[in-house]
Amino acid sequence: MKLYEQGVYLLRGTELVANGPQAQDEIRQKTGQEVTKEEAAKQTMAYGILESHNTSGNMQNLQIKFDKLTSHDITYVGIIQTARASGLEKFPIPYVLTNCHNSLCAVGGTINEDDHMFGLTCAKKYGGIYVPPHQAVIHQFAREMLAGGGKMILGSDSHTRYGALGTMAMGEGGPELVKQLLNKTYDIAMPGVVGVYLTGSPMKGVGPQDIALAIIGEVFDKGYVKNKVMEFVGPGVANLSVDYRIGVDVMTTETTCLSSIWRTDDKVREFYEIHGRTEDFAELNPGQVAYYDGMIEIDLSQIKPMIAMPFHPSNTYTIEELNANLMDILDDCEKRAKVSLDGQVDFTLKDKVRNGRLYVDQGIIAGCAGGGFENITDAADILRGASIGPDEFTLSVYPASTPIYMELVKNGCVADLMETGAIVKTAFCGPCFGAGDTPSNNGFSIRHSTRNFPNREGSKLQNGQISSVALMDARSIAATAANKGYLTAATDMDVNYTKPKYYFDKNIYANRVFDSKGVADPNEEIKFGPNIKDWPAMSPLPENLFLKVVSEIHDPVTTTDELIPSGETSSYRSNPLGLAEFTLSRKDPEYVGRAKEIQKAQKALEAGECAGQAVPELREIVHTVKKTFPDVNHDNFGVGSTIFAVKPGDGSAREQAASCQKVLGGWANIANEYATKRYRSNLINWGMLPFLIPAGDLPFKNGDYLFVPAIRQAIIDKTKEIQAYVVKDGQMQPFTLQLGALTDDERDIILKGCLINYYRG
């Protein structure tokens, strides 16, 4: 794998020319064309799709309107509630509400199924589509029923990626979907486009997760594709089945790219034909001379079976390398654990080494990444006639949709898998985010799913419970299962892959999915369960701001799972205050109490009372500030909390990572950088200031008070650097905060306190 250090031209889809002094001469010799870099940049597939969806008339500052929207049952209640509070009357474009996260309805009484009834009645009232629990995971339904060549889809799940089908899809926080529901736009600067140039064919036994992990391991730490579009090109694309391409594509989220797109061909046309949607196919290719801001060159034949060890998809090794350097790599995992787990529990995988080999407790093939037809049929071929054994090791397989499940039943793969001792379950995302198949304490799970962040498999560090996940391809998971839990690469197995043909049964969805066909019924009464609550009132940004630092996180990356844990807490996603009680609960259990304590001051101000009376320690802070800023008083300041994290926001698109801080009185985050655009957007949409400070010495610590004078005017004036002060021991120590780029609308949202206030006027 090669990463180019400069831009690259792609000629006729088959030849690369690195940008440099001789590039134009070489292009002229090989193509007979004179083309500028600016003209060639318009020849990417990404540029063409973005241009066709841009409403601004300015390709440097995009205002995108999407063709379709999709959400699942962790996010759609909050999105619709926000949109309703902002004036929603009808879904203006197709909006699909799937139910694949809170599907089990096993925790929290009736509240999960109450959310589903809310979703069904909203689909009827506002003209949407409702996919009942266990029918399909969100992304598989979108592939089967929504994707279209040259189209754009926005989803409230970070793995909204349908590039292999010619659809540019993006995962964002819920407020960005609210904007689309209110006929507003998705506003971004024109993203960079990085090519992924594929050659060769994968070796037998290497699957899409192996390719994906190899890419993630190479680019994540470098930030090579951060907030850019990955465009898959080159002759190697034709050597991959569509299922295979989908399996690579969905994992591009873990590179922190913005979106993805692939060249399409007759194999993609056949996918649409199988699903009865031939008219949605469009052939996509870059132009004769296309310019990319970067290029990842991959010879598929050189990729070996991979494993991403705990606690990140970028912590990658070949399985061969792991087996050859087992104890050294396990040492490295222990060092990473001390950082990721803050020393809360003792962690080791060395006790999994038996007779020099790594033993695994659990295998999972599931969800939008692992649950595809080809992944499971190949796994069945590896396991046919084998046994997973009667020891600790277990294997669960979750087909990504009921149509896939049905075909696996018809062709005998389900019987083959179950005979080995594996369990085949319904379409459900639970194993991916800690709501199903949590291993035992100190258990080690290998999964063909999307993430292996700490806590995401269901651990509760505060209770002393820890397990861990490694990511692998379904084929090597099956090979490990065939060897009764001993880690094995699929390339070590001599297997005849039967590659059965897939047949899609459209009647499964026709008989069960509610589709309004875009017709709203305003007389439909929405069903509200007792846990579905409205958003609390939120104040506009004050003239001056007192912030108390209530959490300080120095991990290299802080994931959204650590900001608001997934798993059983997801049952409370429809109750903003109820869910907020879990904020940072597995990372900093003291956070909620500290945030609520300082929030008392803001609530006092809003009630016309004295902030210092509600929070006595604030009196000295205000007194110190008034020595320098005598005009500061209860009529022109606000009080709230902030957290510091080095690089927050990797992972899920869930808006609750920000909104939970907001409803607890959070006014800001302070970071060295933000891991993803979507998390920063979530902060802004909930009226929180996305401050930045340079890496290095931190001018404050947990528990300190900060004062940001004239913050409201600074937002209005588009000030990029803002003077702030640490207020401590009767002194004010100045330091500088930065805000980064903000659109005019984003500034207005912050000024008004949140997106709901912005749309209310």
WOBELLIN-V416406 format. One line per field, one symbol per residue. ss: DSSP state (~ for helix, > for strand, _ for the rest). phi: phi as a letter, one per 30 degrees, with the letter a starting at -180 (. if undefined). burial: # if it has 16 or more other ideal C-beta (glycine too) atoms within 10 Angstrom, else .. Layout:
ss = ???
phi = ???
burial = ???
This chain:
ss = _>>____>>>>___>>>>____~~~~~~~~~_____~~~~~___~~~~~~~~~>______>>>>___>>>>____~~~~~~~~~~________>>>>>____________~~~~~~~~~~~~~~~~__>>>____>_~~~~~~~~______>>>>______>~~~_>>>>>__~~~~~~~~____>>>>___>>>>>>>________~~~~~~~~~~~~_________>>>>>_~~~~~__~~~~~~~~~~~~~~___>>>>___~~~~~~~~~___~~~________>>>>_>>>>>>~~~___>>>_______>>>~~~~~~_~~~~~~~~~~~~~~~_________~~~>>__>>>__>>>>_~~~~__~~~~~~~~~~~__________>>>>>__>~~~~~~~~~__~~~~~~~~__>>>____~~~~__________>>>>>___________>~~~_>__>>>>__~~~~~~~~~___>___~~~______________~~~~___>>____________________________>>>>>>>>>>____>>~~~~>__~~~~~~___~~~~~__>_______~~~~~~~~~~~~~~~~____~~~~___~~~~~~~~~~~________>>>>>>>>>>>>>>_____~~~~~~~~__>>>>>>>>>__~~~~~~~~~___>>>>____________>>>>__~~~~~~____>>>>>>>>__>>>>>>>>_____~~~~~~~~~__~~~~~~_
phi = .bcddbdbccchibbcbddlecddddddddbiccbdddddddcdddddddddcdcdibddbdbccddbbbbcdccddddddddddcjebaddbebcccbbccddhcbiiddddddddedddddddcicbbcdeidadeddddddbcdaeicbbcbcbdcdbbddcicdbbcbdeeddeeddcicbccbdeddbcdbccbibddejdcddddddddeddcdddidceiccccdbjddeddcddeddeddedddeddiddababdcadddededdecibedddbdbadddbccbdabccbcedcdcecbcdebadddcbdddddddbeddddedddddddddchidbdbacddddbhibdccdabbbaidccddededddddddceicbdiccddbbbbcedadedeeddddcjddddddddjdcccddaceddbicaidddeidbccbcbcbbddiddjdbddcicbbbbccbdeddddddddchjdebddddccbcddhddcbccddededbddbdhicdbdddcdccddcdcddddbdddddbbcbcdcabbceebcdddddbeciddddcdcbedddedcehdccbedeedddddddeddddddcicdddddbeddedddeddddcbdddaddbbbbacbccbdbdjdjededdecdddddcjdcacbbdacdbddddddeddcicdddbbddkdddbbejdccbcdhdddddddiddcbdbbdcahicbcdaccccidbddddddddddjlddddddi
burial = ...#..#####.#..##.#...##..#...#...#....##.########..##.......#########################.#..###############..#..######.#################################################################.#####.##########..#..################...###########.##.###########################.###.##..#.#..###.#.##.##########.#..#################..##..#..##..#..##..###.##.#.#..#.....###########################.#.##...################..#.##.##..###.################..####################...###########################.#.#....#.#.#...##...#.##...#...#.#.##.###.#..##.##.##########.#.####################.###.#######..##.#########.##.....##.##..#..##.##...#..#....#########################################################....###.#.#########.##......#.#####...#..#.#.#..#..###.###########..
